[in-house]
């Protein structure tokens, strides 16, 4: 199936301060979950959903992300000489075709809305995806592909959502829901990080979006909001009179890899699903349970 969405933006300029000292010299997106860095899971999800162009919005110290999706001649030559074909295939299969990976700098840390706006020249006048690598989603169908399917049906702006506990609404953008059909909620508005008693629902936006290109016009004039940053949710809210806005409940389990416990849980979950490591991981966990 051919989708209208061909490009995906990856905001990866953050410093990863919640994972210091591990991220002092390593980009947080390169932290491994089992045997692959977070950014590789995110790019593979996009490519498997039919995305043709990968756009990194980076900052200083993030050149390693571009390097990861490029050839490493010395390493590849060594693996080839030693006939380690499986390892060679694993490091080359993740590379998109030449000219498919693009990069632009976000010179100031002004928030997600500003990061998305920085990609405007590469996106142009077509709908596009936004993928936050910190949100790792385990499921049978690529998460962003589910949003692309929904966007084909309803157009406008479509975001991934999940139910969160009342006491965590202050950590998310929360939808004000108008109606819902088969897990797809039409929203009349949204509130950025509301206190529990002010939240219009417990339907929280997570790190997958398919956006109408007109969002750039709103981001261009968007004033700073929560945290002194240019909030993407504020621009989406302003855009609702012009374009429909929907939230989609994803099929799959989300792991917040921007959180230490969430990152640990993701490693366990993906290890249990790994074809070579699953049984050993299960046995290891059972030994811990039995040992108290």
Secondary structure as GFF3:
##gff-version 3
##sequence-region A 1 292
A	DSSP	beta_strand	7	11	.	.	.	ID=ss1
A	DSSP	three_ten_helix	17	19	.	.	.	ID=ss2
A	DSSP	three_ten_helix	28	30	.	.	.	ID=ss3
A	DSSP	beta_strand	32	33	.	.	.	ID=ss4
A	DSSP	beta_strand	36	37	.	.	.	ID=ss5
A	DSSP	alpha_helix	38	48	.	.	.	ID=ss6
A	DSSP	beta_strand	53	58	.	.	.	ID=ss7
A	DSSP	alpha_helix	63	68	.	.	.	ID=ss8
A	DSSP	alpha_helix	73	81	.	.	.	ID=ss9
A	DSSP	alpha_helix	85	92	.	.	.	ID=ss10
A	DSSP	beta_strand	101	105	.	.	.	ID=ss11
A	DSSP	alpha_helix	112	117	.	.	.	ID=ss12
A	DSSP	alpha_helix	120	123	.	.	.	ID=ss13
A	DSSP	beta_strand	128	131	.	.	.	ID=ss14
A	DSSP	beta_strand	135	138	.	.	.	ID=ss15
A	DSSP	alpha_helix	143	154	.	.	.	ID=ss16
A	DSSP	beta_strand	157	163	.	.	.	ID=ss17
A	DSSP	three_ten_helix	166	171	.	.	.	ID=ss18
A	DSSP	beta_strand	173	181	.	.	.	ID=ss19
A	DSSP	beta_strand	184	192	.	.	.	ID=ss20
A	DSSP	three_ten_helix	196	198	.	.	.	ID=ss21
A	DSSP	beta_strand	203	211	.	.	.	ID=ss22
A	DSSP	alpha_helix	215	221	.	.	.	ID=ss23
A	DSSP	three_ten_helix	226	228	.	.	.	ID=ss24
A	DSSP	alpha_helix	232	239	.	.	.	ID=ss25
A	DSSP	beta_strand	245	249	.	.	.	ID=ss26
A	DSSP	beta_strand	253	256	.	.	.	ID=ss27
A	DSSP	alpha_helix	260	272	.	.	.	ID=ss28
A	DSSP	alpha_helix	278	291	.	.	.	ID=ss29
###
